[in-house]
Amino acid sequence: MGSALPLGDPAPADGALPSDLAVDHDVPFSVYLHVPFCRVRCGYCDFNTYTATELRGARQDQYADTLLGEIALAREVMDAVAARRAASTVFFGGGTPTLLPPGDLARMLDGVRDAFGIEEGAEVTVEANPDTVTDAVVAELASAGVTRLSVGMQSAVPQVLAALDRTHDPANVRTAVAAARTAGLDVSVDLIYGAPGESLADWRCSVETAIALEPDHISAYALIIEQGTKLARQIRRGEVPAPDDDLQADMYELADGLLADAGFEWYEVSNWARADAHRSRHNLAYWRGHDWWGFGPGAHSHVAGLRWWNVKHPAAYAQRLASGESPAAGRERPDAAARQLESVLLRTRIREGMPVADVAGDRRQAVAGLIADGLVSGADAVRGRIVLTRKGRLLADAVVRALTD
């Protein structure tokens, strides 16, 4: 059920954070709320999600109360080491958060508000399957304080959706976007490219359809084949072709051009927004290395350089909390080299880039070669920042290797 948890040191049963944790109160704080339920498991998905037949020992209708128990524990744990910081962003991800009644999501959000506070003007996002969105659902979410709906569109082409095992009605994407607009929410739509059998023309249709919805934000992710998924097994057996790297590169360039022409600006390798105000502030918090607490089975957290992660299965998660224990399974403090690698990996992905001065001294000489190869903007480098070109975005891993190896 999803990717394996990382190795690390055991987490204490009470969830206590190290007494020497140096929390910087000027660093923004975010909250992630994981809802691990899906009606159907998509063939490509490696997330920590569960269908009704896979739950065994956990109840969906009790989930909100269980997660509120973790929030209450987190408040005690954080109070022991640092003054509270209000959340600047909150993100309900999954899974399919909108499989839960909107009242449950509202109670979870109230739990965050009571435990930590939520900043005035905070971004509060809920991911949604188009088939689960109605005017009434979105109105209740907006009333609870949600500001942004992220709709899982993936494709506008029926055969591509079928290849991905997506079961939603494509027409419901427009209905979901309209409902969010009526409620006054920002709207993002998510796309995936490179599915088995998907042509460049199919992809153009999906991007143009997404643009025609007039959302504030569009994400477009290349399909990645994760081991252990149904799609990986189908490819291994020769039933469907593996993604074509060259075709995926063509798809990325096509999307970037169409989105730019429609007034969207890229701000992260796989994300475009109509204006800075519509960027996903929650995801930017990850890319900028801010602090966040992740609640729910398998959720990961990061505070002041300490990382920890929860047990994966909803039943084990619920059992830990019912017995008064933290659901944290393990934790780690990455060393300086690991932190430097991660910083380069994340910060080079965003449009603002990273300062050349933050690259290790013996690797700064690689910047000139990256400019010559057309991977890094020369104009931005002159101003002291490393910013990827479109070609560089396609070869982002190669840029990171050049700046860190």
GUNUTI-189763 format. One line per 5 residues: number of its first residue (from 1); their letters; for each residue y, x negated, z negated of C-alpha. Coordinates in nm, 3 decimals, always signed. Example, Ala and Ser with C-alpha at 12.3 -4.5 7.8 and 13.67 -1.06 7.14 Angstrom:
2
1> as> -0.450/-1.230/-0.780; -0.106/-1.367/-0.714
This chain:
405
1> mgsal> +0.000/+0.000/+0.000; +0.284/-0.217/+0.119; +0.337/-0.590/+0.106; +0.205/-0.794/-0.184; +0.426/-0.870/-0.480
6> plgdp> +0.546/-1.232/-0.503; +0.402/-1.483/-0.744; +0.608/-1.559/-1.052; +0.607/-1.580/-1.427; +0.487/-1.279/-1.629
11> apadg> +0.765/-1.045/-1.738; +0.786/-0.958/-2.110; +0.647/-0.618/-2.204; +0.982/-0.503/-2.343; +1.167/-0.612/-2.025
16> alpsd> +1.405/-0.833/-2.222; +1.620/-1.066/-2.013; +1.659/-1.433/-2.112; +1.919/-1.478/-2.385; +2.082/-1.759/-2.186
21> lavdh> +2.139/-1.542/-1.877; +2.496/-1.615/-1.769; +2.614/-1.284/-1.624; +2.940/-1.308/-1.428; +3.125/-0.983/-1.482
26> dvpfs> +3.335/-1.043/-1.170; +3.022/-1.019/-0.952; +2.975/-0.661/-0.825; +2.674/-0.468/-0.952; +2.460/-0.232/-0.741
31> vylhv> +2.170/+0.002/-0.810; +1.869/+0.074/-0.588; +1.650/+0.380/-0.657; +1.311/+0.374/-0.487; +1.141/+0.702/-0.400
36> pfcrv> +0.791/+0.603/-0.283; +0.675/+0.930/-0.121; +0.612/+1.010/+0.245; +0.445/+1.304/+0.418; +0.279/+1.073/+0.671
41> rcgyc> +0.232/+0.696/+0.674; +0.386/+0.553/+0.992; +0.164/+0.304/+1.171; +0.413/+0.018/+1.152; +0.524/+0.070/+0.790
46> dfnty> +0.456/-0.194/+0.524; +0.688/-0.048/+0.259; +0.563/+0.051/-0.085; +0.514/+0.419/+0.000; +0.242/+0.677/-0.065
51> tatel> +0.129/+1.004/+0.086; +0.001/+1.286/-0.136; -0.362/+1.174/-0.094; -0.276/+0.818/-0.202; -0.099/+0.897/-0.529
56> rgarq> -0.406/+0.927/-0.757; -0.276/+0.951/-1.111; +0.094/+1.006/-1.036; +0.281/+1.331/-0.981; +0.571/+1.366/-0.744
61> dqyad> +0.722/+1.650/-0.949; +0.743/+1.423/-1.256; +0.887/+1.124/-1.076; +1.256/+1.180/-1.156; +1.185/+1.197/-1.529
66> tllge> +0.975/+0.881/-1.512; +1.247/+0.689/-1.331; +1.507/+0.812/-1.578; +1.292/+0.647/-1.845; +1.330/+0.314/-1.668
71> ialar> +1.706/+0.362/-1.643; +1.726/+0.424/-2.018; +1.524/+0.108/-2.084; +1.746/-0.093/-1.846; +2.055/+0.015/-2.034
76> evmda> +1.912/-0.129/-2.357; +1.801/-0.448/-2.184; +2.138/-0.509/-2.019; +2.333/-0.425/-2.334; +2.151/-0.708/-2.513
81> vaarr> +2.283/-0.978/-2.278; +2.606/-0.855/-2.120; +2.878/-0.595/-2.120; +2.815/-0.307/-1.884; +2.934/-0.314/-1.526
86> aastv> +2.976/+0.008/-1.335; +2.778/+0.031/-1.012; +2.985/-0.025/-0.698; +2.703/+0.104/-0.476; +2.392/+0.317/-0.529
91> ffggg> +2.116/+0.350/-0.270; +1.824/+0.593/-0.266; +1.557/+0.437/-0.043; +1.191/+0.485/+0.024; +0.974/+0.632/+0.137
96> tptll> +1.157/+0.956/+0.194; +1.399/+1.032/-0.091; +1.469/+1.378/+0.052; +1.107/+1.480/-0.010; +1.224/+1.528/-0.368
101> ppgdl> +1.436/+1.833/-0.451; +1.806/+1.742/-0.430; +1.835/+1.837/-0.795; +1.596/+1.556/-0.886; +1.805/+1.304/-0.691
106> armld> +2.117/+1.439/-0.863; +1.958/+1.388/-1.207; +1.864/+1.031/-1.116; +2.221/+0.965/-1.007; +2.351/+1.116/-1.331
111> gvrda> +2.117/+0.880/-1.516; +2.281/+0.582/-1.344; +2.624/+0.726/-1.422; +2.540/+0.770/-1.791; +2.373/+0.429/-1.832
116> fgiee> +2.606/+0.202/-1.634; +2.890/+0.406/-1.492; +2.969/+0.444/-1.123; +3.295/+0.304/-0.990; +3.559/+0.533/-0.849
121> gaevt> +3.510/+0.532/-0.471; +3.157/+0.391/-0.497; +2.926/+0.418/-0.197; +2.621/+0.635/-0.274; +2.364/+0.650/+0.006
126> veanp> +2.052/+0.862/+0.052; +1.796/+0.782/+0.323; +1.658/+1.094/+0.491; +1.387/+1.202/+0.731; +1.553/+1.442/+0.980
131> dtvtd> +1.295/+1.715/+0.910; +1.391/+1.727/+0.541; +1.765/+1.778/+0.587; +1.933/+2.119/+0.570; +2.290/+2.230/+0.507
136> avvae> +2.192/+2.337/+0.153; +2.023/+2.004/+0.072; +2.316/+1.796/+0.192; +2.571/+2.019/+0.020; +2.389/+1.973/-0.313
141> lasag> +2.371/+1.596/-0.264; +2.741/+1.578/-0.183; +2.822/+1.784/-0.492; +2.621/+1.535/-0.701; +2.830/+1.242/-0.576
146> vtrls> +2.642/+1.121/-0.267; +2.884/+0.985/-0.006; +2.660/+0.868/+0.277; +2.344/+0.988/+0.456; +2.122/+0.743/+0.645
151> vgmqs> +1.908/+0.932/+0.897; +1.578/+0.785/+1.019; +1.609/+0.856/+1.392; +1.408/+0.554/+1.521; +1.401/+0.681/+1.883
156> avpqv> +1.508/+0.971/+2.102; +1.199/+0.940/+2.325; +0.894/+1.148/+2.223; +0.632/+0.899/+2.343; +0.804/+0.617/+2.154
161> laald> +0.810/+0.826/+1.836; +0.440/+0.895/+1.889; +0.367/+0.524/+1.926; +0.538/+0.469/+1.589; +0.354/+0.766/+1.428
166> rthdp> +0.688/+0.931/+1.361; +0.636/+1.305/+1.328; +0.991/+1.439/+1.303; +1.138/+1.671/+1.564; +1.399/+1.468/+1.760
171> anvrt> +1.624/+1.776/+1.772; +1.649/+1.767/+1.394; +1.841/+1.439/+1.407; +2.141/+1.622/+1.548; +2.097/+1.899/+1.289
176> avaaa> +2.088/+1.644/+1.006; +2.399/+1.464/+1.132; +2.586/+1.794/+1.167; +2.487/+1.897/+0.813; +2.613/+1.568/+0.673
181> rtagl> +2.940/+1.602/+0.862; +2.990/+1.955/+0.729; +2.944/+1.821/+0.375; +3.197/+1.544/+0.436; +2.950/+1.255/+0.422
186> dvsvd> +2.953/+0.931/+0.616; +2.657/+0.916/+0.855; +2.433/+0.630/+0.963; +2.138/+0.653/+1.203; +1.854/+0.401/+1.212
191> liyga> +1.675/+0.291/+1.530; +1.371/+0.070/+1.600; +1.312/-0.110/+1.928; +1.009/-0.278/+2.083; +0.745/-0.010/+2.017
196> pgesl> +0.426/-0.026/+2.225; +0.500/+0.112/+2.571; +0.875/+0.140/+2.517; +1.073/+0.044/+2.827; +1.429/-0.080/+2.853
201> adwrc> +1.520/+0.260/+2.999; +1.363/+0.433/+2.698; +1.567/+0.215/+2.467; +1.888/+0.283/+2.659; +1.820/+0.656/+2.618
206> sveta> +1.781/+0.616/+2.241; +2.095/+0.409/+2.195; +2.305/+0.639/+2.412; +2.169/+0.944/+2.229; +2.255/+0.784/+1.894
211> ialep> +2.608/+0.704/+2.012; +2.653/+1.062/+2.136; +2.588/+1.185/+1.781; +2.913/+1.010/+1.685; +2.786/+0.857/+1.360
216> dhisa> +2.991/+0.609/+1.159; +2.719/+0.346/+1.154; +2.409/+0.251/+1.355; +2.126/+0.018/+1.254; +1.885/-0.118/+1.515
221> yalii> +1.583/-0.318/+1.400; +1.327/-0.500/+1.611; +0.975/-0.378/+1.544; +0.788/-0.635/+1.336; +0.410/-0.622/+1.313
226> eqgtk> +0.313/-0.644/+0.947; -0.041/-0.745/+0.854; -0.250/-0.467/+0.705; -0.074/-0.187/+0.893; -0.239/+0.054/+1.133
231> larqi> -0.033/-0.088/+1.420; -0.147/-0.444/+1.343; -0.509/-0.327/+1.360; -0.447/-0.147/+1.690; -0.296/-0.463/+1.842
236> rrgev> -0.579/-0.679/+1.711; -0.833/-0.445/+1.874; -0.640/-0.453/+2.201; -0.562/-0.081/+2.191; -0.187/-0.133/+2.230
241> papdd> +0.021/-0.434/+2.339; +0.205/-0.656/+2.093; +0.586/-0.650/+2.109; +0.729/-0.864/+2.388; +0.986/-1.108/+2.247
246> dlqad> +1.178/-1.135/+2.575; +1.193/-0.757/+2.614; +1.311/-0.717/+2.254; +1.586/-0.972/+2.323; +1.693/-0.772/+2.629
251> myela> +1.691/-0.456/+2.416; +1.910/-0.620/+2.152; +2.164/-0.738/+2.410; +2.168/-0.394/+2.572; +2.229/-0.223/+2.238
256> dglla> +2.500/-0.469/+2.137; +2.683/-0.412/+2.465; +2.655/-0.033/+2.457; +2.764/-0.017/+2.094; +3.061/-0.247/+2.152
261> dagfe> +3.173/-0.034/+2.447; +3.151/+0.274/+2.223; +3.375/+0.120/+1.956; +3.111/-0.012/+1.717; +3.148/-0.365/+1.582
266> wyevs> +2.854/-0.572/+1.463; +2.889/-0.687/+1.104; +2.528/-0.796/+1.041; +2.261/-0.897/+1.292; +2.104/-0.549/+1.300
271> nwara> +2.399/-0.333/+1.196; +2.710/-0.194/+1.364; +2.994/+0.020/+1.225; +3.295/+0.198/+1.376; +3.526/+0.036/+1.121
276> dahrs> +3.504/-0.191/+0.819; +3.520/+0.114/+0.592; +3.191/+0.241/+0.737; +2.987/-0.074/+0.681; +2.696/-0.038/+0.440
281> rhnla> +2.848/-0.186/+0.126; +2.512/-0.168/-0.049; +2.336/-0.384/+0.208; +2.631/-0.622/+0.214; +2.576/-0.667/-0.160
286> ywrgh> +2.230/-0.807/-0.082; +2.353/-1.034/+0.195; +2.636/-1.166/-0.021; +2.408/-1.238/-0.316; +2.558/-0.987/-0.561
291> dwwgf> +2.369/-0.847/-0.862; +2.154/-0.537/-0.842; +1.891/-0.352/-1.043; +1.608/-0.187/-0.853; +1.439/+0.113/-1.015
296> gpgah> +1.101/+0.254/-0.918; +0.753/+0.124/-0.828; +0.764/-0.212/-0.651; +1.145/-0.231/-0.674; +1.306/-0.575/-0.697
301> shvag> +1.611/-0.674/-0.903; +1.851/-0.968/-0.916; +2.095/-1.045/-1.196; +2.267/-1.382/-1.246; +2.004/-1.576/-1.052
306> lrwwn> +1.707/-1.411/-1.225; +1.475/-1.204/-1.004; +1.208/-0.961/-1.116; +0.990/-0.693/-0.962; +0.806/-0.383/-1.080
311> vkhpa> +0.439/-0.292/-1.060; +0.366/-0.126/-0.728; +0.166/+0.192/-0.773; +0.349/+0.501/-0.905; +0.064/+0.567/-1.152
316> ayaqr> +0.083/+0.217/-1.304; +0.461/+0.245/-1.311; +0.449/+0.577/-1.495; +0.183/+0.452/-1.739; +0.391/+0.149/-1.837
321> lasge> +0.697/+0.360/-1.911; +0.497/+0.628/-2.095; +0.367/+0.359/-2.330; +0.717/+0.227/-2.395; +0.673/-0.084/-2.182
326> spaag> +0.885/-0.223/-1.901; +0.740/-0.169/-1.552; +0.837/-0.526/-1.457; +0.534/-0.719/-1.331; +0.684/-1.065/-1.287
331> rerpd> +1.001/-1.266/-1.254; +1.140/-1.601/-1.145; +1.448/-1.821/-1.141; +1.467/-1.992/-0.800; +1.571/-2.357/-0.812
336> aaarq> +1.882/-2.496/-0.644; +1.704/-2.573/-0.316; +1.560/-2.222/-0.290; +1.899/-2.068/-0.370; +2.068/-2.279/-0.103
341> lesvl> +1.812/-2.179/+0.160; +1.848/-1.812/+0.072; +2.226/-1.833/+0.079; +2.225/-1.977/+0.430; +1.960/-1.730/+0.546
346> lrtri> +2.157/-1.427/+0.425; +2.519/-1.525/+0.475; +2.478/-1.646/+0.832; +2.353/-1.298/+0.925; +2.688/-1.131/+0.855
351> regmp> +2.999/-1.136/+1.072; +3.213/-1.309/+0.811; +2.961/-1.592/+0.818; +2.959/-1.867/+0.560; +3.194/-2.157/+0.493
356> vadva> +3.097/-2.483/+0.662; +3.174/-2.645/+0.326; +2.883/-2.453/+0.170; +2.631/-2.625/+0.398; +2.462/-2.925/+0.235
361> gdrrq> +2.654/-3.240/+0.329; +2.378/-3.405/+0.531; +2.329/-3.089/+0.742; +2.692/-3.025/+0.840; +2.647/-3.255/+1.135
366> avagl> +2.414/-2.993/+1.286; +2.705/-2.752/+1.331; +2.840/-2.936/+1.636; +2.501/-2.909/+1.809; +2.479/-2.537/+1.730
371> iadgl> +2.822/-2.487/+1.887; +2.716/-2.684/+2.195; +2.404/-2.469/+2.226; +2.614/-2.153/+2.214; +2.462/-2.032/+1.887
376> vsgad> +2.768/-2.067/+1.664; +3.128/-1.972/+1.744; +3.339/-2.283/+1.798; +3.663/-2.098/+1.725; +3.534/-1.980/+1.386
381> avrgr> +3.394/-2.325/+1.306; +3.741/-2.473/+1.358; +3.861/-2.228/+1.093; +3.587/-2.351/+0.862; +3.328/-2.076/+0.897
386> ivltr> +2.984/-2.054/+1.058; +2.965/-1.731/+1.258; +2.682/-1.650/+1.499; +2.740/-1.569/+1.864; +2.533/-1.295/+2.028
391> kgrll> +2.289/-1.565/+2.141; +2.291/-1.704/+1.789; +2.204/-1.364/+1.646; +1.894/-1.361/+1.867; +1.800/-1.707/+1.737
396> adavv> +1.922/-1.672/+1.379; +1.608/-1.833/+1.234; +1.666/-2.144/+1.447; +2.022/-2.167/+1.315; +1.901/-2.146/+0.956
401> raltd> +1.644/-2.420/+1.019; +1.911/-2.646/+1.170; +2.135/-2.597/+0.867; +1.867/-2.643/+0.601; +1.576/-2.859/+0.723
